[in-house]
Amino acid sequence: MRYVVVEIIYKAPIEKIEELTPIHREFLQQGYESGMLLVSGPKVPRTGGIVIAKANSMEEITGFFKNDPYALNDAADYSFIEFNPKSYQEILKGWLE
């Protein structure tokens, strides 16, 4: 299993981001329903967002985000940082194993 911190970096004006945010969140819901996503939310200040994700391969994760409305509208760039979780709260055990 691959565990990844996804950084979303806005490159469009915030007005365009706000217009796309409802469909972006609907899109992310698919990732939650499939078990790929653990948590997501905007950065502070609001220059992008952070997502914690897992999948069988990096290609699966990057492929998923290519269909994000932000990506499809050239409104954001993405950074993918893979990590190996070694310590975690017991509540996360089911998602990590």
C-alpha positions in Angstrom: 0.0 0.0 0.0 1.2 3.5 -0.8 0.4 6.4 1.6 0.7 9.9 0.3 0.3 13.5 1.4 -1.2 15.4 -1.6 -0.6 19.1 -1.6 -2.9 21.1 -3.9 -1.4 24.4 -4.9 -3.8 27.0 -6.3 -2.7 28.7 -9.5 -6.1 30.3 -10.5 -7.6 33.4 -8.8 -9.5 32.6 -5.6 -12.7 33.5 -7.3 -12.2 30.6 -9.8 -11.3 28.3 -6.9 -14.4 29.2 -5.0 -16.5 28.5 -8.2 -15.0 25.1 -8.5 -14.9 24.1 -4.8 -18.4 22.5 -4.6 -17.7 20.1 -7.5 -14.1 19.5 -6.2 -15.6 18.4 -2.9 -18.1 16.2 -4.7 -15.2 14.7 -6.6 -13.3 14.0 -3.3 -16.3 12.3 -1.9 -15.7 9.5 -4.4 -12.3 9.0 -2.8 -13.8 8.8 0.6 -16.4 6.3 -0.5 -13.7 4.1 -2.0 -11.5 4.3 1.1 -8.7 6.1 -0.7 -8.9 9.3 1.2 -8.6 9.8 5.0 -8.8 13.6 5.4 -8.7 16.8 3.3 -9.0 20.5 3.7 -7.8 23.9 2.7 -4.4 25.3 3.9 -4.3 28.3 6.1 -3.9 30.8 4.5 -6.0 29.5 1.6 -3.4 29.0 -1.0 -4.3 25.3 -1.7 -5.2 22.2 0.2 -3.9 19.0 1.8 -5.2 15.5 1.3 -4.0 12.3 3.0 -4.5 9.3 0.6 -3.7 5.7 0.2 -3.8 3.3 -2.8 -2.0 0.3 -4.2 0.2 2.5 -6.4 1.3 6.1 -6.9 -0.2 5.9 -10.4 -3.6 5.2 -8.9 -3.3 8.3 -6.7 -2.0 10.6 -9.4 -4.5 9.2 -11.8 -7.4 10.0 -9.4 -6.3 13.6 -9.0 -5.9 14.1 -12.7 -9.8 14.0 -12.7 -10.1 16.6 -9.9 -12.1 19.6 -11.2 -9.3 21.9 -10.1 -6.9 19.9 -12.4 -9.4 19.7 -15.3 -9.8 23.5 -15.2 -6.1 24.2 -14.9 -6.8 25.8 -11.5 -4.2 24.0 -9.4 -0.9 22.0 -9.4 -0.3 18.9 -7.2 2.6 17.7 -5.2 2.6 14.0 -4.1 4.8 13.1 -1.1 4.9 9.4 -0.3 5.5 8.3 3.3 5.5 5.1 5.4 3.3 5.5 8.5 5.0 3.9 11.5 3.3 5.5 14.5 -0.4 6.5 14.6 -3.4 6.8 16.8 -5.3 3.6 17.4 -8.4 5.1 15.7 -6.4 5.0 12.3 -5.5 1.3 12.5 -8.4 0.2 10.3 -7.5 2.6 7.5 -3.8 1.9 7.7 -3.9 -1.9 7.8 
